[in-house]
């Protein structure tokens, strides 16, 4: 579960803030080459938050999107997006039958489960996916990059490539892409999270807030470069986020 007080912060800036824009663009760079051939008509955003990414999926690919989240505040924002099918539920116990969806996406949700407890929700994501359907998962990466923002949103763990790969293999998924992202800004993040925040004794606090347009543009630029690189089939050896795109076999 995420700190519910963060939901309103996200809702205020999610459409425009550099990080959210960049993460959506990277997600689409991974999905674009495979969506048409996968025959996706019905998708699930599991742990949808405000529903912004679910809405972006719907607009870009013309698919029917179901959006679930455990937070009642999330449902309030989702219901304002008239075309979505919102439902309040945990990804650890999805209220859908086996093989319901052609695409299941889950963005930064598994990190809110304590280490070792991510297997059940991951299994649920796979269960509701039809054979040959697509799974897109994004998680926060690398313990060294944990911040005061991580504490504020009640992040329980961060992932490595090996850990996410093991989860995918255990569920017999065919891995199409497995790569870190938000790579270029890693030195800045390390300086901020491992030097500045400890030295200044920063308390847990939200890092989600609007920025001046030039600063927002400057931070978004590295993610645009990464989107181009990833769209060419390449990846990154480390980064602040980790993406898995996989196909359910059988």
Helices and strands as residue ranges (DSSP letters): H 6-13, H 18-38, E 42-46, H 52-61, E 64-69, H 72-79, E 85-88, E 101-107, G 110-112, H 118-127, E 129-140, G 143-145, H 148-152, H 161-170, E 173-181, H 186-190, I 191-196, H 197-199, H 213-231, E 241-248
